[in-house]
């Protein structure tokens, strides 16, 4: 599995840090501790980044979800 943030070039360095950690599931408080910021600064940075319109895309190799298991090949 690969995670890609599209539109990251629009974000500041600090916004990139916050977005990465938030999209990994960390809370504002956890991100704040890791980056030595206040939780309100994390919330502000995350809000600004979202307003800039980035997208998180998860890329799954092949049929890793086993969606097509058991289907016969037509050929």
URJOJO-V963419 format. One record per pair of residues at least 24 apart in sequence whose C-alpha atoms are under 7 Angstrom apart, sorted by the first residue. I is the first residue (numbers start at 0). J is the second residue. D is the distance in Angstrom with one decimal. If there is no record, write none. Layout:
I | J | D
I | J | D
//
This chain:
0 | 57 | 6.9
0 | 58 | 5.7
0 | 59 | 4.8
0 | 60 | 6.5
1 | 57 | 5.8
1 | 58 | 5.0
1 | 59 | 6.6
2 | 55 | 7.0
2 | 56 | 5.8
2 | 57 | 4.6
2 | 58 | 6.2
3 | 55 | 5.8
3 | 56 | 5.1
3 | 57 | 6.3
4 | 53 | 6.7
4 | 54 | 5.6
4 | 55 | 4.6
4 | 56 | 6.3
5 | 53 | 5.6
5 | 54 | 5.0
5 | 55 | 6.2
6 | 52 | 7.0
6 | 53 | 4.6
6 | 54 | 6.6
7 | 53 | 6.2
9 | 51 | 6.8
10 | 48 | 6.2
14 | 44 | 5.5
14 | 45 | 6.5
14 | 48 | 5.9
17 | 41 | 6.6
17 | 44 | 6.9
17 | 45 | 6.3
18 | 45 | 6.2
//
